[in-house]
Amino acid sequence: MTRLILRLERLHGEEVVTAPTQRSTATANHVVDLGDNGRAPAASTPLARWIATAAAAHDPCLVLDTEGQILSVSTRGAELLGCSDIAIIGRRLLDVIDLVDFETGGSRPDYAVRIAPIAVLSPGHGLMRSLLRVRQSDGSRQTVDASAAPIHDAHGETVGSFTFLAPVGG
């Protein structure tokens, strides 16, 4: 039986949960969102298990809320998207990544709101998959395969999305 121990802390005035993960050379903490005063804490919603899962995952993945804000991201997911895992928690995905247009090479393509992690948040959408091209901090570009699914509450309402990410190409 595997146990995941989460620790409640305050970070910049926000309540967050840290999830320790074991690595071969060091221990790292992932920071996940527990909500703010304007919404119910994630620990009391169906999002809680998915937030903890993404925080502890070795695979690149992330969890968004219905507004497209990042609630949790694995370390490998943050690296693949070209950002720090702690710096992006609570921020909108499209404000964090530098999404590159496949045709023009420019930033912020018109189709950005239709990428899988965000599109599945719309009512009536199920599993989705899309390719993203993101600019890394060193200026290089990484193509990412994003497979997303909506997260539903007990009443069938969409409360977020869970996305697995995979690098495409060499």
C-alpha positions as CSV (number, residue, x, y, z in Angstrom):
1,M,0.0,0.0,0.0
2,T,1.4,3.4,-1.0
3,R,0.6,6.4,1.1
4,L,0.8,10.0,-0.1
5,I,1.2,12.5,2.7
6,L,0.1,16.0,1.9
7,R,1.0,19.0,4.1
8,L,-1.2,22.2,4.4
9,E,0.9,25.4,4.2
10,R,0.5,29.0,3.4
11,L,2.2,30.4,0.3
12,H,1.9,34.1,-0.5
13,G,-1.3,34.3,1.6
14,E,-2.9,31.2,-0.1
15,E,-3.5,27.9,1.4
16,V,-1.7,25.1,-0.5
17,V,-0.9,21.5,-0.1
18,T,2.7,20.2,-0.6
19,A,3.1,16.6,-1.7
20,P,6.5,15.2,-1.1
21,T,7.8,12.8,-3.8
22,Q,10.8,10.5,-3.7
23,R,13.5,10.9,-6.3
24,S,16.7,8.9,-6.6
25,T,18.9,11.8,-5.7
26,A,16.7,14.2,-3.8
27,T,13.2,14.9,-2.4
28,A,11.2,17.6,-4.2
29,N,7.9,19.2,-3.2
30,H,5.1,20.0,-5.6
31,V,2.7,22.7,-4.7
32,V,-1.0,22.3,-5.4
33,D,-4.0,24.6,-5.0
34,L,-6.5,24.2,-2.2
35,G,-8.8,26.9,-3.4
36,D,-9.2,30.5,-2.2
37,N,-11.9,32.2,-0.2
38,G,-14.1,32.6,-3.3
39,R,-14.6,28.9,-3.9
40,A,-14.8,25.7,-2.0
41,P,-11.4,24.2,-1.0
42,A,-10.3,21.6,-3.5
43,A,-9.8,19.2,-0.6
44,S,-13.6,18.9,-0.3
45,T,-14.3,18.5,-4.0
46,P,-13.7,15.7,-6.6
47,L,-10.6,17.7,-7.7
48,A,-8.7,16.8,-4.5
49,R,-7.7,13.3,-5.7
50,W,-6.7,14.5,-9.2
51,I,-4.7,17.4,-7.7
52,A,-2.7,15.0,-5.5
53,T,-2.3,12.5,-8.3
54,A,-0.8,15.1,-10.7
55,A,1.5,16.6,-7.9
56,A,3.0,13.2,-7.2
57,A,3.1,11.9,-10.8
58,H,6.3,11.0,-12.5
59,D,4.6,11.4,-15.9
60,P,4.0,14.9,-17.3
61,C,0.5,16.0,-16.4
62,L,-1.6,18.9,-15.0
63,V,-5.0,19.7,-13.5
64,L,-6.9,22.9,-14.5
65,D,-10.0,24.4,-12.8
66,T,-13.0,25.6,-14.9
67,E,-11.4,28.9,-15.4
68,G,-8.3,27.3,-17.0
69,Q,-6.2,28.0,-13.9
70,I,-3.5,25.5,-13.0
71,L,-4.3,23.7,-9.8
72,S,-1.5,21.1,-9.9
73,V,1.3,20.1,-12.3
74,S,3.9,17.4,-12.1
75,T,7.6,18.4,-12.2
76,R,8.0,16.8,-15.6
77,G,4.9,18.5,-16.9
78,A,6.2,21.9,-15.9
79,E,9.5,21.2,-17.5
80,L,7.9,20.1,-20.7
81,L,5.8,23.3,-20.8
82,G,9.0,25.3,-20.2
83,C,8.2,26.7,-16.7
84,S,8.6,26.1,-13.0
85,D,6.0,24.0,-11.2
86,I,5.6,26.3,-8.2
87,A,5.5,29.6,-10.3
88,I,2.5,28.5,-12.3
89,I,0.1,27.3,-9.6
90,G,-3.0,29.4,-9.6
91,R,-2.3,31.1,-12.9
92,R,-4.2,30.5,-16.2
93,L,-2.5,28.0,-18.5
94,L,-2.5,30.4,-21.5
95,D,-0.9,33.1,-19.4
96,V,1.9,30.7,-18.3
97,I,3.0,28.9,-21.5
98,D,4.2,30.6,-24.6
99,L,2.0,28.8,-27.1
100,V,3.4,29.0,-30.7
101,D,1.3,29.0,-33.8
102,F,2.2,26.0,-36.0
103,E,1.9,27.9,-39.3
104,T,3.2,31.4,-38.5
105,G,5.6,30.7,-35.6
106,G,4.0,33.6,-33.7
107,S,2.8,33.6,-30.1
108,R,-0.8,33.3,-28.9
109,P,-2.5,31.8,-31.9
110,D,-6.2,32.3,-32.4
111,Y,-6.9,28.6,-31.7
112,A,-5.3,28.7,-28.2
113,V,-8.7,28.4,-26.4
114,R,-9.4,25.2,-28.4
115,I,-6.4,23.3,-27.1
116,A,-7.4,20.0,-25.3
117,P,-6.8,21.0,-21.7
118,I,-9.0,24.0,-22.0
119,A,-11.5,22.8,-24.6
120,V,-12.7,19.9,-22.4
121,L,-13.9,22.4,-19.8
122,S,-16.8,23.4,-22.2
123,P,-20.1,21.6,-21.6
124,G,-20.6,18.5,-23.6
125,H,-17.0,17.8,-24.4
126,G,-15.4,14.5,-23.5
127,L,-11.9,13.2,-24.1
128,M,-9.8,15.4,-26.4
129,R,-6.3,15.4,-27.8
130,S,-4.3,18.1,-29.5
131,L,-0.8,19.1,-30.3
132,L,0.7,22.2,-28.8
133,R,4.0,23.9,-29.7
134,V,5.5,25.8,-26.7
135,R,8.5,28.0,-26.6
136,Q,11.0,27.0,-23.9
137,S,12.9,29.4,-21.7
138,D,16.0,29.0,-23.9
139,G,14.0,30.0,-27.0
140,S,13.7,26.5,-28.4
141,R,10.3,25.0,-29.4
142,Q,8.9,21.8,-28.1
143,T,5.9,20.1,-29.6
144,V,3.7,18.5,-27.0
145,D,0.9,15.9,-27.4
146,A,-1.9,16.8,-24.9
147,S,-4.6,14.2,-24.0
148,A,-7.2,15.8,-21.7
149,A,-10.4,14.6,-19.9
150,P,-12.9,16.6,-18.0
151,I,-13.3,16.1,-14.3
152,H,-16.9,15.9,-13.1
153,D,-18.5,16.3,-9.7
154,A,-21.2,14.0,-8.3
155,H,-23.9,15.9,-10.3
156,G,-22.1,15.5,-13.6
157,E,-20.9,19.1,-13.7
158,T,-17.5,19.8,-15.1
159,V,-15.2,21.0,-12.3
160,G,-11.8,20.9,-14.1
161,S,-9.6,18.9,-16.5
162,F,-6.8,16.4,-16.2
163,T,-4.2,16.4,-19.0
164,F,-1.4,14.0,-19.8
165,L,1.4,15.5,-21.8
166,A,4.1,13.8,-24.0
167,P,6.9,15.3,-26.0
168,V,6.7,14.7,-29.7
169,G,9.8,14.1,-31.7
170,G,13.5,14.0,-30.7
